[in-house]
Structure formats: C-alpha cells, structure tokens
Amino acid sequence: MSKTKRKVKKKDFNPEILVFCCNWCSYAGADLAGVSRFQYPPNMRIVRVMCSGRVDPSFVLKALKEGADGVLITGCHIGDCHYISGNEYTRDRFQKLHQFIIKQLGINGKRVRLEWVSASEGKRFAELITEFTNQIKELGPFKVL
Amino acid sequence: MEGSVLVIGGGIAGIQTSLDLTELGFKVYLVERSPSIGGRMSQLDKTFPTNDCSLCILAPKMVEVFRNPNIELMTYHEVKKVTGKTGNFQVTVLKKPRYIDETKCKGCGDCASKCPKIEVPNAFDMNLGKRKSVYIPFPQAVPPIYLIDPELCLKLTKGVCGVCEKVCQAEAIVYDQKPKEISINVGAIVVATGFDMPAEELSSRWGYKYKNVVSALEYERILCASGPFEGHVLRPSDESEPEKIAFIQCAGSRDLHENVPYCSSVCCMYTAKEAIITKEHSDNSNCFVFRHDIRAYGKNFYEFTQRAQDEYGVKYFQTKISKIEEDKETNDLIIHYEDLKSGKFNDFRANLVVLATPLVPSKGTIDLAEILDIELDHYDFFKENSYFNKSLSSSEGIFLCGFCQGPMDIPETVADASGVASQIAALLNSVKYTETKEKVLEIPEMEVKISDEPRIGVLVCHCGINIGKYVDVSEVVNYLKTLPYVIHSEANLYSCSSDSQARIKELIKEHNLNRFIVASCTPRTHEALFQETCQEAGLNKYLFEMVNIRDQCSWVHMGDNKAATEKAKDLIRMAVAKARLLKPLPEAKLDIIPTTLIIGGGVSGMTAALNIASQGFKAYIIEKENKLGGNLNNLNILYPIQEEASLFLNDIKDKVNNNKNIQIFFNSKIKNIKGYIGNYDVSIIDSENKTYDLKIGTIIVATGAQELKPDGIFLYDRKNRNIITQLDLEQKLKDKDKSWLDNINRITTILCVNARQKEGITYCSNVCCGVSIKNINILKELKPELEIIVLYRDFQMAKKDFEEYYRERRKDAVFLRYDLDNLPKINKTNDKIEKYNIKVFDTNLQDEIEFETDLIILSTPMIPADNLEELAKMLKVPLDKNGFFLEAHVKLRPLDFATDGIFLAGCAQWPKNIQDSISQANGAAGRASRFLSAKTITTSGLIAEVNPERCIGCGKCESVCPYNAIEIKEASMDFEDVSLVLKKSFINSALCKGCGTCAATCPNGAISVKHYDFDQIYAMIESYLLER
C-alpha cells in the first residue's frame, strides 16, 4: 500500500524524514536543541526508542516503502550507550543494512544515515537535522520502487 | 532515632548517597546551596578515561533524584544550625528567596526571555557565558525552576520594570519573597560539599590574570557543546581558534612555596582528556602538556595518557615553569620553563594556556565545620576519624563523602557515596522504612483487554505561551477530534500542574478512557509524572503515551507557526496510532532471599560481610585459603599511618569471627551457580570435596589481586637471595630475625618493574610507589647507616596525605629517574655474597650513573588473582583486558556489574590501597543490600518477549544481550501430532532492561520489546507517511 507521490518541483519539495532517537542521548540532544531554541527545518518526525539497538532494519525499510524521503538513526556515541553496547550492534547492523539498501535496492545511500548525538550536543543535533534535510532536498523526492 | 538523613551538597556524591539511602529505606533531605543539583560534574564536558559525555550520564540521575518521593530536594537552601547527636539531630535550614514560587514555576523561561536587564557572567559557565537577572543556572538544571538575582533585578533594586511578573502566565513571580528558616530532624548527616577551583588565588607566576590563561574548569566549559562557545575551541581574548594550547600541570600545587602542597589527584587525567577532546574538536590545534609526574594510577588511566601522545599527537614535556607572561600585542603567552629532560631553559609561545589549578575544599567549608562541630585537617578538608574509614567524621553520626574529605575522582566518589549510605543503613537499621512513603493506589487497576475498543484521551499543553505562541493549539485539538478512537481532546495551560493531574483523572473516569496521551514537553522529565497520574486513575501506566511538541515543534520552528502546527499534528497522530496498540503491562514483584555471598575473605570481603551482617542480613564468605585476611597477611606496616598490619587485621578478623550473621567457608570454591538476582542457588565445594548448597540473594566479588613475580626480569629468578620483590621484603621485615641486614650496606629499589610499558603490562598499579617509600623509611630506622637508592619513573603519591608522606621521606634516599627508553642494567659482580652493579641513565642529571649495590628490591605491579576466567564464566560477568573484573560503568557504576545482583569490591576491580578497598567494600555492601532491604524487586513492564513459535534457537539474542538476561534452553514444543524438544530463547524479566538489541538482532523476528513492539512502531511509521 505505497503512496504515489505528487510530482513536485525541487524548490517546493518538502521532504518527509523519519528520525529514530534513543531515549538517553540523541533524544536528550534534541531536547537540548529545543531548550536552547536552535532552529532547524520542520520536515522530520522523531520516533523515540529506548536504545538505537532497538532500531530493526525493517523499521527503515518500512519507512522507505511507505514513502519516507530519508531516514536518520541516531544514538549515543560509541562508549556512551546507556545499555553498555547496544549502539555497537546498531553500527554493525547498519553497515549491512546500508549496503543492502544501496546494492540490492538501488537506493541512494545518502537517504539513510546513522549518526551519534550526545545529550549535550543540542547544537549538533540542530545542525545535523538541517544538513540532512538539505541533503534530502537536494536528492529530491524518493520514488518508491 | 530518626529514619531520615540530611545530605549536604547536591553534586554526584550527594546525589549517589541520597539515591542509595532511599533504596535502603531512609528519607533524605538533600540540601544544596546553589539553585540546582549536579555539582561540578554537570560542568564537565567529558569524563576520563572513556570520554563519556558527562551530562549524558549525570542527567538521568539528577532526574531520578527529582522524581524520588523519598528525597526532599532543598536547593538554594543552606544549613545554619545543627544540634543533637547521632540518631537525633535537629537541623535548621535557611531557604533563600528565589523570588519565584517553586510550586508554580514550570521552568518555561518566558521570564528570562523577556527580562530586559543587561546580561551578567554566568557562574555555571565559569563566568565565560552570560545570563539575565532572572535565570536558570543551566538548561538541564534540577529542579527546573528559575530564580531572580536580587542584586541585578531592576524591580528588586530600583522598583521599576516588573516585566517577568507580567509575562509569567503561571503567576509564579513573588518579588517580596523572604528568607525562611526550616527545622528538620534527622538520624544522620552526610557532608558532601565537594571542591572549588579558585584560579584567581594563584600567584602571579601562573599568569591567570591574562585573558588567554584559563583554569581547567573554564576550559571544560569552552569545550562543552552547550558551553559559551558551543564547543568551538576559542580563546577568550578575541574568540579566535588557538593553534598552540599549553596545558600546565600542578599550577600552584605540590610545592611548598605555593598555597597547596598536596596533589589534587585528577588533573593529570583531565588534562589528557582535555587535550584529546581539543584535538577532536579542531584539527589545527596542537596541544602541549607541561608536566611534572604523570599520575595516572586508575583503571586504563596510564594507557589513556599514552593514547593522548601516540594517537592524538599531544606532546608532553617534563618541565619546571618559572613564569608565564603575556605578549601585549597578540595576547599570546610566553612560558618560561626549564626542560628537565635536557636541563635547558626555554621559552614557549602559546595562544592559549590551560592551568591545572589545585582543587580545594569548597568555599564555606570552615563555617560548615563549625556548624557541625566536626574537625578539619591541616588542608581544611574534613578530617576522617580513622585511616581505615574515610567516611567517618570526627563526630558520630556525621559522615563524609567525596572530595570534601580529600581529592578523589568520580568513581571513587560514587563508591564512597554508596559506602556512606550502607554505613548509615547499619547505624539506623532499627528505624529504616519508618519515614519513607510507599505509594498506595486507591483505585484498583481497571482491566483493559486487547480486544477492547481503544478509547483515547489527549491533553494538549500550551505550556504558558511556550507551545501556544507557535503551535495553534486549538487547531490541533480540533484536528485530533477527527481521528479514530480519540474520544476526547482538550487544551490546557500547564499539563504538569497539580490541577491538571486532577483533570486527567477526571477525564479518564468521565469518558471511560483506556488510553491517555499528553502532548507537551519531554518524556525524559515528565513521563513518570503522567504515568503516575494514570495509575491513580486506575489506568495501567503503560497505556500512557507522551508527545514532545515543545522541544520538537514550538521551540525549534519559532519562525514558522504553520509548519510547527502541522508537525505537532503529525507527532500526536503518530502517538495515537501507537496508543491504539498499547497493551497494559504487568510489573511483577520477585522475592529476594536476604543473604549475600561474598567471594574472597580479604579486607574487602570481610568489610562487606560486616556491613551486610550489621544490617541484619546473613553474609556468607567463601575463601580459597585456610584463613581470612588475603594480602594483608603478607604486609608488615601500613602507610601512611605506620601501624602494624596485623593490628588492624586481627581486629577485623575477630569482628567477623564473632558475628553470628556471618558464616565462613574456608578452603572452598564455587562449584556451580544457578539463578538470578534475589534467587541464586550456589553450591560450594571445599578441599575435602564436601559440598554445601546455599540460597543467595546477592553476590559480591572480592577476590583481590596478587603481586607479579618478575621471573627473568632484572635477574629475578627466586634463587638470587638479594634480588627480591617488594612483597618478599615485607616478609623479611616482618620476620623477627633481621640478621639478613647485617651484610647489606646499599639497597636499590626499582619502581615500575614490568609495568607502564608499551606492551605486556601497560598499566600503573597504583600502590607500589607508596609501599616502596614506606619501606625506605622502615629500613633506615632498622639500620640508619644504610644507603638507599630509588630508581623511579613517576611518583604516584596522589592522595591528600601521600605527597607530604613522600616529601618527609625523600631525604632518606637518593632518587634517580629513568625512562622506558633507557632501562637500568644490572650485573652480578659477586656470586657468593651476591653483589650487583647497576648502570642507569638519570634523566634529571642527564648522565649515566654506575654503582654497586647489595640488595635489589623490585616493585612489580599487582595482577589479577589466578583462575578468574572460570569464576567470571560462572557468574557471567566480564573481565577487562588486564584480567581484572569489569564494572558496569567506569564512572557512575564502579561497584556494580551490568548483571543485576552481582557487585564488585577491592583489588578484584583494580589495585588499590586498604583505605580505598574498605570504602569500596562498604559501597558494594550497600549496593547489594538495597535489594535485601527492599525484600522484593519490581520488574519493569518494558522488557523483551520471545515468540517461541518463531524462535529458531540460534542464540544470537543471547550473545548480544548486555545483561545476560537471555538463555537458550530446551523446551517442548507441541506440533499437530508430535511433541519435539527444541532450543528456544528465554528472557529473564528480572534482568532484562528493555533496550531491544535482541529484538533487532533476531534473524527471524521472534523477539519484540513490549511498549516498543513491531506493530506499534510500524503503526507510527504508517501514520506519519500514509495518514496525512
């Protein structure tokens, strides 16, 4: 049940971006961006999970299938994981997923990204979202395969 | 006796001890004189040696304190008067006026954003950043309540302005608030007042008056992403990026000509950290460390300082600084120094200088000592009652915790804090749980079946104008009404206020709601509050969902109300989609067997056992030898107290032997362990193959460490009588017969033998320097004409008394400094009476020195006890790369293993002296007895679950679980006609933390995480992308 996207010109293009945040670091980083009033584009929506280790590859594939133009997974920096090593598995799994998305599905790898954001990196969170949103805008709407 | 405790100081020491105390059954009054808890740790950017983000690990604990019903948080309060004695103290606390009603302030910040007063330096940013006259110390402050600076506020000083009162929709501003005295009664008092870093008190030699010379704490703020320069490394004078940054060690300390003669003990490490972070922040920077000794004696510390040099190119110079001056034109700094390795005098130009200034007892310590009537030592740290227990002050019932007693790093402080809590639990054992409150739910939980139609209620918060100004709340509310299953939605001004909690309960009842959503701020601080409200209304707390439309909508899209409103609609719709699928989750209570097994009968094990036993629980000690005492049996005199080790040892052994709650198994080891926290079945086997089966609640690992015998190094072969280790010397000194000294005229001690190397044993083992200094003195007393030569690399005398101890004994020996590139060379010159020739290149004199010696003492590192792998495997806990046990978190959980129910103390964790072992052992006993005190543990509803139909028993989940919560077991599966025994994954709800790593790893989608299950997250994704 995929949605067919309206054809839009690049400059009017408002991408739909899904962001996974872990409860302890990157979600807290997003909170700090808010508290500090760091502005960023309004295109993304956050889904909170307890650990980036929870982000199943199927979540990413599902989002792409339903028409997300970009997916960003965020978690604690390596070594900072609240669950000791959850993010290390995220990293390893993401490498495989990323290769699969690029090679098997033929999707531009820039649409899906894994980034680490700490609880004190409010500025970085805002910059990351800005930069990622701009990149997705640059790539244009994602056509569901 | 009072079942409550006063904790003075809300830094990490006070936070940890408060949390532990509540878990042990006590009410806590946490008094902090500044407006927020968090202390120095909240100001740090990262923590060594893992470079963990400091606030990431601290903030959850701060919130935990804030949410804890048994901690009365008294920030911006000061202790004024204390009377009474242990068990019954009367305390007068002064509540300073915030000019803001704490019960009304929502922390929204409208007041500060409109406050017109010119900005002033912000103390949290070490005066590098700015704040208004109405302010919150930092964004994550706890409690999240603003305050007005009465010296700056126009209304309070001149009677004009009053803008904050006008904009505060919560009507929280109270200009005429007065100081108030509050009286409380407590059974015990904890002092945890921490340290200051007053760089302005440094002598002119260090150049602090120049703009581009900053203290290390100021530099932490510069490095921090939420600091004054947003994490860009800039120098204060012109906010340009410095290329050359000089870090000056021991600025103003370890020097009799300066104010502070002791070593602050953490500076070597944070300097390495700051240099590494600097390199990570800016590629163009070059970091230079002007060092004295490198004191890196903790776990992975020395390796960390090596990494700073090898991987990050930080350059270390061994120097003595004569003066730092400023180049007036460029504001660069000129450092005049002597290079101790070349003996030359040089000048060094740096763009920025960071001073590792001494850490001193915090301001007000002397006054507080007077109020509490407890003693200070000659450095004005609080004085410990006994070397063997640094937690006890000079007055009974008043405990010392953390840096206010003497320099220590964060993990030592945390261990100390847990140790204080456990000792108070023993002291006030008869009154525990007399003043704590446990929540009693009046309305029973209503049954919500999966088949019931969802009835969802949504509350959308204005948050004053914080959300309402940028998100069209009424449009959102109306939109929500169009969504399926949303029975009711409404807006309100402040969702967190107590009238809103009453409203939520009313709505649940009135509309018979079985799901509830609040769209407001962050669940990280407020979810627990709303969950509690739902529970009070009879709704299972997992049927609540929270949406953050403030931090994710209004505050970050301030210029685009339409987009912010659309985003809020999307986010709430996604939450509604998830809420439809939410299930009520049970929280099971599991009983805890009130016993603790302690593995190892050394000082740590005995101390832990005594503490557990004095709290009324049964303690079992299992010891592999036929006697208690461990390494202490081998020691002669203890430093720095110069007391015979046997005195203390016999005393503690007697206490253990005479305690009815302690049972000891000698010559025994563990045969088998089954079970989990609260319910272990342990079987023990002794040397006669007799087995004992024990029911155990918690386990403490205290297996100690041993001295490395350096076979083959420096001619050591256990046959040469006159080449011995430090422990061999201890034995010789213990022996009555000292005739072995008769023919000895010159003794050479070599430090760091087979330690702090590039390969092999890379670490510093913490205690050897002290032991060798102690023995120099003892040898000289036995035979004053002895000549003693010490070959050393860096002296690790970091504790508060040790520097002085070392200084006093320095005259008794000749100290020659060698380095790794030029190891001393030893030749045997006479076989019969054993004489040796030593050649060493002394880096201080820059010359090779050759001499004869009669006896060589090798200081070798401590290494882990034998056969730990086997034990680690049985307990399912990890060892670190050096073979010591690996704690759950090096900073904030130094005594815990990741697996709940198993704890760690003493040299099993890392080589340490007797004082620290005792502190840790008390701490581990406290951590372990929290569960015994509570009698039950409540499992979280938020855990993983296995669908056995889909599970193929591959075991991937078991291998990735950080908590050992998963086990692959055989299970009988019924198929149509047959039953088969197959391997399946089982999750232990007592151990699972709900991270979900197993779920994402499972190749067959057989594991899900409750409350974050596949369908719920798929529903959110679909709702976002398909339902717009």
Interface residues (C-beta under 8 A of the other chain):
Chain A: M1 K3 E16 L18 N23 W24 C25 Y27 A28 A30 D31 L32 A33 G34 V35 S36 R37 F38 Q39 Y40 P42 R45 I46 V47 R48 V49 M50 C51 G53 R54 V55 D56 P57 S58 F59 K62 A63 E66 G67 A68 C76 H77 G79 D80 H82 Y83 I84 S85 G86 Y89 T90 R93 S118 A119 S120 E121 G122 K123 R124 A126
Chain B: D45 T50 N51 D52 C53 S54 L55 C56 I57 A59 P60 P139 Q140 C224 A225 S226 E230 G231 T522 P523 R524 N548 R550 D551 Q552 C553 W555 V556 H557 M558 G559 D560 A563 A564 E566 K567 D570 L571 M574 A888 H889 A898 L942 V960 P962 Y963 K993 G994 C995 G996 T997 A999 A1000 T1001 G1005 V1009 Y1012 F1014 I1017 Y1018 M1020 I1021 E1022 Y1024 L1025 L1026
